[in-house]
Amino acid sequence: MAEIILVENDIKSFQNPMEAEMKNPLGHFERELIKIRTGRAHTSMIEDIPVSVYGQDPVPLKGLGVVSAPDARLLTVQPWDASIIFDIEKAIAASGLGVAAVNDGKIIRFRLPEMSSDRREELIKVLHKKLEECRVTIRNIRKDFKNIVTDAKKDKKISENFHNRLVDVLQEITDAYIGKAETMAKKKEQELATV
């Protein structure tokens, strides 16, 4: 977190860095939501799977070939080098995605199964866990900024009145960001329930 200098009656110099900090967990939460499978194939489900090839450190799958989702329940991987197709297949099998691959020597195809109601409930629990992690991170950011404000008041750098205004702004922004996360989670939960 950058050094924040509080200036009496300058709410923006406090609000802007705080919002910048709160965007990080929200962005992370959004990326995590994409990875939760709703029954529709999405390349993000496999593109970051690490694949060990050529005796080197693992490389994300998206760096080894074309990853695509040609229809709602199909993912394909077309490696740029056909000799590594078995390494890719092995990495995806080890990833825990739980799908069987069909390999024709040039392209690997993964047909995603229909989701059972148990799997949907499991994914909703994962969704709620990730939402709570996002909320906690946002609240921790609020706590850090509140400490800055409290210390500034204690050191008499800002007035009691300005301190109270900043605390109110801090709570409003925290509530807004938690609300955004909850809205995103609700939308994802509806997708999981209806697909």
Secondary structure, DSSP 4 states (H G I P E B T S, - for coil): -------TT--HHHHHHHHHHHHHHHHHHHHHHHHS--SS--GGGTTT-EE--TTSS-EEGGGTEEEEEEETTEEEEEESSGGGHHHHHHHHHHTT----EEE-SS-EEEEPPPPPHHHHHHHHHHHHHHHHHHHHHHHHHHHHHHHHHHHHHHTTSS-HHHHHHHHHHHHHHHHHHHHHHHHHHHHHHHHHHH-
